[in-house]
Amino acid sequence: MINTPMPDKLKTKHLLFLDSLRESGITNMYGAGAYLENAFQSLDRDSASEILSYWMKTFSERHKLEE
């Protein structure tokens, strides 16, 4: 169970985008906020940062079923 609160603007498509970005190896994920903000024009810098932080904090929990 994930205990980290979800950001207000978070959508499943944001998490899937970040998962794909990680798989691609294009960037270190600490710099992924700019990619997220660029890909989703509805997100401002703060929202993208909150979503990225949530993604990082919950990554292992969300993907543990894949192991």
C-alpha positions as CSV (number, residue, x, y, z in Angstrom):
1,M,0.0,0.0,0.0
2,I,1.3,3.4,-1.0
3,N,1.3,5.9,1.9
4,T,2.5,8.9,-0.1
5,P,-0.3,11.4,-0.9
6,M,-1.0,11.8,-4.6
7,P,-0.5,15.3,-6.1
8,D,-3.7,17.0,-7.2
9,K,-2.8,17.1,-10.9
10,L,-1.4,13.5,-11.1
11,K,-2.8,11.3,-13.9
12,T,-1.9,7.8,-14.8
13,K,-0.5,9.1,-18.1
14,H,2.1,11.1,-16.1
15,L,3.4,7.9,-14.3
16,L,3.5,6.0,-17.6
17,F,5.4,8.8,-19.3
18,L,8.0,8.8,-16.5
19,D,8.2,5.0,-16.6
20,S,8.9,5.2,-20.3
21,L,11.4,8.0,-19.9
22,R,13.3,5.9,-17.3
23,E,13.3,2.9,-19.7
24,S,14.6,5.1,-22.5
25,G,17.7,6.2,-20.6
26,I,17.4,9.7,-22.2
27,T,17.9,11.5,-18.9
28,N,18.8,11.0,-15.3
29,M,15.4,10.9,-13.6
30,Y,16.4,13.8,-11.3
31,G,16.1,16.0,-14.4
32,A,12.9,14.4,-15.6
33,G,10.7,17.2,-14.3
34,A,11.5,19.4,-17.3
35,Y,10.6,16.5,-19.7
36,L,7.3,16.1,-17.9
37,E,6.5,19.8,-18.0
38,N,7.4,19.9,-21.7
39,A,5.3,16.8,-22.6
40,F,2.2,18.0,-20.6
41,Q,1.6,21.6,-21.2
42,S,-1.0,21.7,-18.5
43,L,1.7,21.2,-15.9
44,D,3.6,24.0,-14.4
45,R,7.1,23.5,-12.9
46,D,5.8,23.0,-9.4
47,S,3.2,20.4,-10.4
48,A,5.7,18.5,-12.6
49,S,8.1,18.5,-9.6
50,E,5.4,17.2,-7.3
51,I,4.5,14.4,-9.7
52,L,8.1,13.5,-10.2
53,S,8.7,13.3,-6.5
54,Y,5.6,11.1,-6.1
55,W,6.8,8.9,-8.9
56,M,10.3,8.5,-7.3
57,K,8.9,7.8,-3.8
58,T,6.4,5.2,-5.0
59,F,8.3,3.6,-7.9
60,S,9.4,0.4,-6.1
61,E,5.9,-0.1,-4.5
62,R,4.1,0.4,-7.8
63,H,6.5,-2.0,-9.6
64,K,6.9,-4.7,-7.0
65,L,4.4,-7.0,-8.6
66,E,6.6,-7.1,-11.7
67,E,9.5,-8.7,-9.9
